[in-house]
Amino acid sequence: MPTCAKCGEWIANQSIVVGETAFHRECFTCAVCGSEIIGEFMIREGQSICLHCYNDHNPVMVNGHQRMKACSKCGGLIHGK
């Protein structure tokens, strides 16, 4: 039975496995906002980050200096404010 990488407790039920590291579902949280990660996520500097936070902290550069962000749901570029 694996142990959770965050809390260190045994994982008896469902787990989230990232690479070779296992977590309780409720322990698999965003390194930026602390929310439970459900669905897609990104790895940045070895830490799991929800798409919302990843997109907020990693805007896309387009047309030289114009900064645009990608939608965390569809991945399309967000135009305007």
C-alpha positions, 0 to 999 in steps of 0.5 A: 500500500503506497503512502501519500507524498503530502501527508505521509499517511497510507493510501487505502482508496483511490489515489492520484499518481504523478510520475512515481509519486502518489497522493490522496485525492484531497492532498493533491493540491495546487502549489500556488493557490492550494486548491484540490487539483481536479482534471488537467494540471501543469508541472512547473519546477517540480510542483503541480499547478492547476491550469488557472494558476498556471495561466495567470502566472505564465501569460503568452507573448504574442505580437512582440509585446502584447501579452495574452493568456490562454483559457484554462478550459479550452486553451484558446487565447484570451483577447482584451481584458 
